[in-house]
Amino acid sequence: MSAERPDDLDRGAARRREMLGDAWVERSLGQANSLNAEFQSLVTRHAWHDIWNRPGLDVQTRRLLVLGMTMAAARWEEFELHCRAALRGGVPLSAVKEALMQGAIYCGVPAANTAFKLTVGICQAEGIVLDPAPLLPGHRVEEHHTFSLPQLRVALQGAEAGTPVVLAHALGLDLGMWDSLAAALAPRHPVLRYDHRGQGGSAAVRAPFTLDDLVADAARVVQEWGRGPVVFVGLSMGGFVGQGLALRHPGLLRGLVLANTAATQSAEGRAALADRARGVRAGGMAPLLDATMARWITAEGHARCPEVVAALRATLGRADPEGYALTCEALAGLDWLPQLGALRCPTLVLSGAADPGTTPAMGQQIADAIPGARHQLIDGAAHLSVLEQPQTFAAAVQAFLAALG
C-alpha cells in the first residue's frame, strides 16, 4: 500500500509506533511468519487502529487505563512495555503514580507493590530521578489539621533543632507547591507548610473573609505549632499574608522572605481579581488554566519542565471555585505599603526576573519600604520562581537563614 493510500493496517501500525516506539513495532511486524502474521495484522488493525484511534478518550487516559488493566491481570511484560512507553511519550510520572495508587484499591496491594517496583526500575533505566522520601521518624512528612477553626491542613517535617520555617503558598495551589523547598530545608530546620482557608486540604469556605482573616490564620498556625519565632516564607498570596503577619504579630517572626509578591493592589489588579472571581463562579476553574500557566511559568520553563507544568495545572484545576473566588475578593484589599516602614524584621525579597504579574519593580518597592530589606532577582523565572528555579530559590532562602544565625 502506498503512503498516499494507507489502509487500516498502516493506520494501526502508525499508532502502534507512536505509542510503543519503532523498535517494538519493527520486531512485531517485521518478524511475522506464516503462523502469526494474520494475528499481528488483527491486533494492529483492531487494537491499534479501531480502538486506540477512537475519539472518545485522549491518549494519556488510554495509556493509564492500560496500566491499570495490565496491573489487574498481572500481565507484567505488557505492563512494563506500556509503562516505559507512557513515560517516554510524555505522560507525567505523577499521573502514572496516581494510576498505580488507584490500582492498589481495585487490583490489590500485592499487584500495586509489583507495579511500583517495576516502575521504579523503569525510571532508573530511563534516567528519571526519584527524590529520596524516607518514611522513618525525623524524615517523613506528617500531616495534621489545626484544632482552631476553620481547620487548616498543615504538613510538618525536618530537624528538631534549627530555625523553624513556615511556608505559605500562592492563590489556587496548596502546600504541595513547596515540596522541593521543604525537602531542601528539612535536614537543618523544622518546616511547616499549610493550606490557606478554602484551598487545598483546608476547610471549605462559603462566607466572605478578608486579608486580615488570612493573616490571623497564619498567626494561629504558628501559635499552635509552638515553635516561634519563625522565618515566614510566602510566595504571591503567601507574601501578602507574610507582610500582614509581620505588621500585626511581629513577635511571631524571626525573619521574612517575600517572593513574587506585591504590597498594594492597583486598580487594574483589583479589577483582574474581580474578573477571576466572576469567571470561576460562572464556569469553574477550567477557563483560567491556560492564561494562568502562561503567567506562572516562562515559555522556556514549559518546554524544560513539562511535568511541573502538568502538576500545577492539575492542582489549579482541582481548586474549589467558590473558595478561589472568595480569596480573590479578600486579596483585593491588599494595601500594606504605607505601613512597611515600621517593620524591623530581617527581610529578603525575591522576584522572578520574568514575572509579568508581581514584577521585579514591585519587589524592589517592598525592599525599599522595609528598613534593611534586600532584593534579589531570580533569572529564568516567572511568577512561581520556587518551581521554575528551585535550586536558586532554595540557595537564597538557605543563605538568608544562615545569616540569621
N, C-alpha and C positions, 0 to 999 in steps of 0.2 A: 504494500500500500504506500502511495506517495505521501510526502509530507503535506501536500496540498489537500489530500482527501483522506484524513485519518479515520480509521474505523474505531469501534468501541474498544478493541484490544489496544490500539495505540493510545486512546484517551486514558484507559485504565493504567497502562504502563507509565504514562506521563505522571499521573497522580501518584502511583506507587513509587516512582523515582523521587518525586517531591517529598513524600512522607518518609521514605526509608533510605534514600540515597542510591546513587548509581551502582555502587559495588554490589549491593544486595540484589538489585533487580537484574544486573548482568548475570549473576550466578543462577538466580531462579529461572530466568527465561533463556539465557544462553546455554545452560546445561540441560535443558529439557530434552527428553528422549521419547521413544515410541510408546513407552508405558505412561509417562506422566505429562506429556505435552498438552493433552486435552484438559487435564486437571489444572495446569498452570494457566491455560487460556481461560478456563471457567473462573478461577479465582481473580485473575486480572480484570476480566470484563465485569463480573458480577460484583465482587467486593470493592475493587478499586475504582471502577467507573460508576456502576449503578448505585452503590451505597455511599462511598466516600465523596462522590461528586454531587450528592443531593444537596439542595439549597437550605434545608430546614435547620441545620446546625452549622456553626462555624467550625473551622478546622481544629482550633485548640480544644473546644468542647469534645469533639470526636476523639482526639488523642487521649484526653483524660478519661473518657468513657472506656476506651480500650484498655488503659492501665487498670482501671477498676475491674473490668471483666476478666482480663487475664490473671489478675491477682485472685479473684474469686475462684477461678477454675484451676489455680495453681499451675498455669501454663508459663513456667518461669523463663523458658527460652524466648517465648514471644514477648513476655513482659520486658525482659532486658532489651530486646530488639526495639520495641516501641518506646521504652523509656529513654534509651540513648538517642533515638531519632527525635523524640519530642524535645529534649534539651538542645540538641544540635539545631533543631528547627525553630528555636526561639521561645518555646514555652517556658515561662518563668519557673525557676526551681520552687518558688513559694506556692505556685499552683499545683505542681506535682506533689509537694508535701501535703497540701490540703486534700488532694485525691487519696493519698495513702492514709491520712488520718480518718477520712470518711470510711475508707475500706476497713479500718480497724474495727469499726462498729458493725458493718454489714458483711464483711468477709471473715472476720475473726482476728484476734490478736496474733496467733501464730503466722497467718498469712501476711499480716502487716509487718511483722518482725522480719520475715524473709524479704518482703518488698523493700523495706528501709535498708536492709543490709546490701541488697543488690544495687539500690540507688546510690548509696554511699560509694560503693565500688565504681560505679559508672562515673560519678562526679570526680573521683580521684583519677580515673583513667583519662577523663576529658579535661583535666586541669581546672576544674571548678573548685574554688577554695571554700571549705566549710569552716567557719569560725568556731573555735572551741566554746562549748557551753556546758561545762561540767555541772552536775546536779548535786555535788557534795556540799555539806554545810559550809557557809562562807563564800560559796561561788554561785549558787543558784539564785534566780530571781524569785522573790516572794511577793505574791500579790494579795492585797487586802483592800478593804473599803474603810473609809472614815467612820467613826462612831457618830459624829455630828452630821446634821442634815443640811442640805441634800448630800447624800452619800457620794463620795468621790472615790474612784478607783486609784489606788497607789501601788507602785512597784518598788521594792527595796532590794538592794544588792550592795556588795562591796565590803571593804575592810571595816573592822571595828573601830580602828583609830583613824586619824586624819581629819581634815576639814570636811564637814558634811556639805553635800551639794544637792540642791533641788533643781529639777529641770521642768520647765513649763512649755508646752507645745503651741503650735500655730493653729489658727482657725480651721476647723474641718478635719483635723487629724487627731491623733491620740498619742499616748506615751510611747508607742512603738516607733515614733519618729526619732526617738533618742537612743535606739538600741545600740548603735555603734559607739556613740559618745559615752554612754553609761558603761559599756564594757571596757572602754579605754580608761575611764576614771576609776573603776571599781577596785583595781589592785591596791590603790593608795588612799581611797576615800569611800566613806559610806555615801551611797547615792540613792535619792528618792526621786521618782518620776510620778506625775499624777495626771489624770484626765480632768479637764475643766468641766464644770457642770454642763449637762446637756450634750456632752460629746464623749466618744469612745465608750468605755465601760462604766462611766459615772451615771448617776440617776438622770433619767429624762426630765425635762422641764417643759412646762406649758404656760407658766406665768412670766410676765416680763421681769427683767432684772437689770442691774446697772453694772458699770465697770467697777464701782466700789464694792458691789457684791462679789465680783470675781477676785478682787484684792482681799476681801475678808475670807474667801475660800482658801486662798494661798496662805494667809496668816494661820488659819486653824489647822491646815495640813502641817505646817512647821511646828505649831504648838503641840499637836497630838503626837508628832514624831518624837518630840522632846530632845532633839539633838542640836538645837540652835545655840548661838547664831550660825546661820548657814550662808554659803555662797549661792545666790539665786541666779540661774541661767534661764533667760526667757527669750524665745525667738518669735518675732512678729507679734501676735496677740499675747504671747507669753512675756514679751518685753513690755507691752502696755501694762500688764499686771505687775511686773517686776518694779517698774517705776513707782507705781502706786504703793506697793509694799514698802519700798524704801522711804517713801514720804509718810505713810500712815503708821508704819511699825518699824522704825529704824533699829530698835533693839533686837529684832529678829535676824538682822543681816550682818554678816562679816564682810561681804563683798557682793558685787552685782555685775553680771555680764548681760548686756543688752544686744541682741543680734537681730539684724534685718528688721528694724522696728522704727517707730516714729514717736514723737512726744505730743503731737497735736494732730487733729483731723482738719484738713482743708474742706472747703465747701464741696469740691469735687469728690473728695474721699467719702464724705457723708452721703452724697448722692449715690455713689457707687455701692456703698453698703446697703442703702435702702433698695436699690435696684436688685441686688443679690437676694435680699430678704423676700422681696415680692416674687422674684423668679423661682426660688426653690419652693415657696408655698404654692405656686401655680403649677410647676412642672417637675418638682423633685430635684435631685442633685445632678442628674444626667446632663442637662443643658449647660452646666457650669464647667464640666470636666475639661474640655479641650482648651478653653481660654485660660483656665487656672493652671493647667500643666505647662502651658507656654510661659506664664508669668513665673512659675515656681522654679523651673529648670531651664537652663540655656539650651539652644538647639544642639550644641556640641555635647552637652550632658545627656540629652535624649538619645543621641547616637552612641555615646560611650557607656551609658548605664541604663539600658532599656528595662532591666528587671526592677531597678529602683523606681523608675517612672511607672511601670505597671503596678507595683505595690502601692505607690502613692495614689494612683488613680482608683484602685480598688478601695482603699481606705476612705478617700473622699466620697466615692460613690455610695459607701455604706452609711455615711453620716445621716443622722436624723434631720430631715429638712426643717422641722419646727425648731429644734434645738439650735440649728445653724442660723436660722432667721432671727431668733431672739438674741443670739450672740452678736450678730451683725448690728442689731439695733442698740445693744449695750455698748458696743465699741464706738459707735458714732459720737459718744460723749467724751472721747479722749481729748484731754487738754491739760497735760502735766507741765508743759513747757514753762509757764510763768513761775512755777514752784521749784524747779530743779536746782536753782542756785542755792537752795537751803540744804541740799544733800551734802553729807560728809562721809559717804560710803565709798570705799575704793571701787572704781567702776571702769570696766572695759567695754567699749562699744565696737561691735563687729558689723561690717557691711559687705554684702556681695557687690563686687565691682560692676556687675551687670544686672543688678536688681532694678527692675522697672517700677516697682511699687513703693517700697521703702528705700529710697535712693541713697547712695553714699552721702549726698548733701544733707539728707535728713539725719543720718548717723552723725555727721560732723556737727550738726546743730545741737544734738544731745550732748556730745562730748564737750562742746564749747560752753554749754549751760551748766554742767556739773563740775564743780571745782576739782581739779586734779584728774579728771577722766582722760582716758587715752582712746583714740580711734584707730582701728586697724582695718584695712581693706583686705578682702579675700578674693584674689583673682580667680577668674574662671567659674564664678558662681553667680546665680541669680538670687531668687528670694530664699530658697531653702539651702543655704550655704552649708549647713551641717551635713546634708545628704549629698550635695554635689562635690564638695571638697572636704570629706570627713577628716582626713589626716591633718590638713591645715587648720581646720576648726578646732580639733582636739588639741593640737600643739599650742594654739593660742590660749585655750582655757587652762591647760596644764601649766603653762608659763605664768599665767595670772595667779593661779593657786599657789604655785611655788613662791612667788613674790610676796604673798600674804604671810608666808611662814607657817 
